[in-house]
Amino acid sequence: MEFFILDSKLFDDRDFAYGEQVDQKTAEPEKKDICSACGVAMGPRKWLSPRRVKLSKPSYGDVVHGSFSKFLVSSRFKELYEKSGLQGINRFDSVEIAKVLRKKVSSPEPPDYFQVQVDHGETLMIPERSPGFIFTRKPSCSACRIGTIATYDGIFLDPDTWDGKHIFIPNGLPGTIAVTEEFLAFLNESQLTNMVFEPAISYKAPWSRNRASK
């Protein structure tokens, strides 16, 4: 079984617009984003309604990356996903497009967008089997297995611990979105745009890649 990692180009709009929050209001992380064993937050603060976003240009993908956690999806993505039988997205929260930069009178209107909430999976990330994986602070909780990561050259996700979710946040790797081959097939068959994935085992820490390219 092979897993893939979402390579989020957060502020890259060469093809499609990215998004930024407007007048953002937040609250403490949701209960599902807090480790029940140690109380550590496994996710960001909750983005409160109204969730307002400005887009960088009038070129709209089915997925929008940007300053918010996870990503936004179009109403088309939402409808197709809900019919697909795939597991892992537990909620779609409505988003208001407050502004589109560089928009002209002749530009198309943006679709309706939603912020996705992705499940924390039980699939384990195994540091010892992940190429070049280095902690600056090793995990102290055996439940969430969250530590401070210095870098890595690849991610090994244990297929024997896969819990049936097709899109998920791996245990031990908060903030990272992993998917299965079935999820990739769904994207390709549906021709949904603006999601790029790399095989997990060769996915390098994005901050390390950014330093190396300077």
C-alpha positions as CSV (number, residue, x, y, z in Angstrom):
1,M,0.0,0.0,0.0
2,E,1.4,3.4,-0.9
3,F,0.6,6.8,0.7
4,F,1.1,10.3,-0.7
5,I,1.6,13.7,1.0
6,L,-0.2,16.9,-0.1
7,D,2.5,19.3,-1.3
8,S,0.8,22.6,-0.5
9,K,2.2,25.5,-2.4
10,L,0.6,28.0,0.0
11,F,1.2,31.3,-1.9
12,D,1.9,30.1,-5.4
13,D,-0.7,31.4,-7.9
14,R,1.0,30.7,-11.2
15,D,-2.0,28.5,-12.1
16,F,-4.8,29.2,-9.6
17,A,-5.5,31.7,-6.9
18,Y,-4.3,31.3,-3.3
19,G,-6.4,32.7,-0.4
20,E,-5.8,34.8,2.7
21,Q,-8.1,35.2,5.7
22,V,-9.8,38.6,6.2
23,D,-10.7,39.8,9.7
24,Q,-9.9,36.4,11.1
25,K,-11.5,35.4,14.4
26,T,-10.4,32.2,16.2
27,A,-11.1,30.2,19.3
28,E,-9.3,27.4,21.2
29,P,-8.7,24.2,19.1
30,E,-11.7,21.8,18.9
31,K,-11.8,18.8,21.2
32,K,-10.9,16.5,18.3
33,D,-7.7,18.5,17.8
34,I,-6.5,18.0,21.4
35,C,-4.7,14.9,22.6
36,S,-6.9,13.1,25.1
37,A,-3.9,11.6,26.8
38,C,-1.6,14.6,27.3
39,G,-3.7,17.6,26.4
40,V,-1.4,18.9,23.7
41,A,-3.0,20.7,20.8
42,M,-2.7,18.6,17.6
43,G,-4.2,21.2,15.4
44,P,-4.6,25.0,15.0
45,R,-7.0,27.3,16.7
46,K,-10.6,27.0,15.4
47,W,-11.5,29.5,12.6
48,L,-14.8,31.1,13.6
49,S,-17.6,32.1,11.3
50,P,-17.9,34.3,9.3
51,R,-14.9,32.8,7.5
52,R,-13.9,35.5,5.0
53,V,-11.2,35.1,2.4
54,K,-9.6,37.2,-0.3
55,L,-8.3,35.4,-3.4
56,S,-5.1,36.5,-5.2
57,K,-6.6,36.5,-8.7
58,P,-9.7,35.4,-10.7
59,S,-8.4,32.0,-11.6
60,Y,-10.2,29.4,-9.5
61,G,-9.1,25.9,-8.7
62,D,-11.2,23.2,-7.1
63,V,-8.8,23.6,-4.2
64,V,-7.4,26.8,-2.7
65,H,-4.3,26.9,-0.5
66,G,-3.2,29.8,1.6
67,S,-3.0,31.3,5.1
68,F,-5.7,29.0,6.6
69,S,-5.2,25.5,8.0
70,K,-5.9,22.6,5.7
71,F,-7.4,24.0,2.4
72,L,-10.6,25.2,0.8
73,V,-12.6,23.2,-1.7
74,S,-15.2,24.2,-4.3
75,S,-18.8,23.2,-4.2
76,R,-18.0,20.8,-7.1
77,F,-15.3,19.1,-5.0
78,K,-17.7,18.8,-2.0
79,E,-20.5,17.3,-4.1
80,L,-18.2,14.7,-5.8
81,Y,-16.5,13.8,-2.5
82,E,-19.8,13.2,-0.7
83,K,-20.9,10.8,-3.4
84,S,-17.5,9.0,-3.6
85,G,-17.7,6.8,-0.5
86,L,-14.2,8.0,0.6
87,Q,-13.5,8.6,4.2
88,G,-11.4,11.2,6.1
89,I,-13.1,14.6,5.6
90,N,-15.4,15.0,8.5
91,R,-16.9,18.4,7.8
92,F,-17.1,21.2,5.2
93,D,-17.4,24.7,6.7
94,S,-18.7,27.5,4.5
95,V,-16.5,30.3,3.5
96,E,-17.3,33.8,2.1
97,I,-15.2,35.2,-0.7
98,A,-14.8,38.8,0.4
99,K,-12.6,40.0,-2.4
100,V,-10.8,38.8,-5.6
101,L,-7.7,40.7,-6.4
102,R,-7.0,41.7,-10.1
103,K,-10.6,41.0,-10.9
104,K,-12.0,42.7,-13.9
105,V,-15.6,43.3,-15.1
106,S,-15.1,40.4,-17.6
107,S,-13.6,38.0,-15.0
108,P,-15.7,35.0,-13.9
109,E,-17.2,34.9,-10.5
110,P,-15.7,32.5,-7.9
111,P,-17.5,29.3,-7.0
112,D,-18.7,28.7,-3.5
113,Y,-15.9,27.4,-1.3
114,F,-15.7,25.4,1.9
115,Q,-12.9,24.8,4.5
116,V,-12.4,21.1,5.0
117,Q,-11.9,19.4,8.4
118,V,-9.7,16.3,8.0
119,D,-9.6,13.4,10.5
120,H,-6.6,12.6,12.6
121,G,-5.8,9.1,11.5
122,E,-4.4,6.1,13.4
123,T,-1.9,5.4,10.7
124,L,1.5,5.7,12.3
125,M,4.4,7.7,11.0
126,I,7.5,5.7,11.9
127,P,10.6,8.0,12.4
128,E,13.1,5.2,12.4
129,R,12.0,4.1,9.0
130,S,11.6,7.6,7.5
131,P,14.8,8.7,5.6
132,G,16.8,11.4,7.3
133,F,14.3,12.0,10.0
134,I,15.7,14.1,12.9
135,F,13.9,15.4,16.0
136,T,15.1,18.4,18.0
137,R,12.7,17.2,20.8
138,K,11.5,13.6,20.8
139,P,7.8,12.9,21.6
140,S,6.9,12.3,25.2
141,C,3.3,11.1,24.7
142,S,2.7,7.6,23.3
143,A,-0.8,8.6,22.1
144,C,-0.2,11.7,19.9
145,R,3.5,11.1,19.4
146,I,4.1,14.8,18.8
147,G,7.7,16.0,18.9
148,T,9.6,18.9,17.5
149,I,10.9,17.9,14.0
150,A,14.2,19.3,12.7
151,T,14.0,17.8,9.2
152,Y,13.3,14.7,7.1
153,D,14.0,13.4,3.6
154,G,11.0,11.1,3.5
155,I,8.0,9.8,5.5
156,F,7.3,6.2,6.2
157,L,3.6,5.5,7.1
158,D,3.0,2.1,8.4
159,P,0.4,0.3,6.2
160,D,-0.3,-2.2,8.9
161,T,-1.8,0.6,11.1
162,W,-4.0,2.1,8.3
163,D,-7.5,2.7,9.7
164,G,-9.5,2.9,6.4
165,K,-9.3,6.7,6.0
166,H,-8.5,7.8,2.5
167,I,-7.4,11.3,3.5
168,F,-6.0,11.9,7.0
169,I,-3.4,13.5,9.3
170,P,-0.9,10.8,10.2
171,N,-0.3,10.0,13.9
172,G,2.9,11.7,14.8
173,L,2.9,14.2,12.0
174,P,0.4,17.0,12.8
175,G,-0.3,19.6,10.1
176,T,0.5,17.1,7.3
177,I,-2.2,15.7,4.9
178,A,-1.7,12.1,3.6
179,V,-3.9,10.3,1.1
180,T,-4.2,6.8,-0.4
181,E,-4.1,5.7,-4.0
182,E,-7.9,5.6,-4.0
183,F,-8.0,9.3,-3.2
184,L,-5.6,10.1,-6.0
185,A,-7.8,8.1,-8.4
186,F,-10.8,10.0,-7.3
187,L,-9.1,13.3,-8.0
188,N,-7.9,12.2,-11.4
189,E,-11.3,10.7,-12.5
190,S,-13.2,13.7,-11.3
191,Q,-10.6,16.1,-12.9
192,L,-10.4,18.2,-9.7
193,T,-7.7,20.9,-9.9
194,N,-5.0,22.3,-7.8
195,M,-3.9,19.4,-5.6
196,V,-0.3,18.1,-6.0
197,F,1.0,15.0,-4.1
198,E,4.3,13.3,-3.7
199,P,5.0,9.8,-2.6
200,A,5.4,9.9,1.2
201,I,8.7,8.0,1.3
202,S,10.3,10.7,-0.9
203,Y,8.5,13.8,0.5
204,K,11.1,16.1,2.0
205,A,10.4,18.6,4.8
206,P,9.1,21.7,3.0
207,W,11.2,24.1,5.2
208,S,14.4,22.2,4.4
209,R,13.6,22.5,0.7
210,N,13.0,26.2,1.0
211,R,16.3,26.7,2.7
212,A,18.2,24.6,0.1
213,S,16.7,26.6,-2.8
214,K,18.0,30.0,-1.5
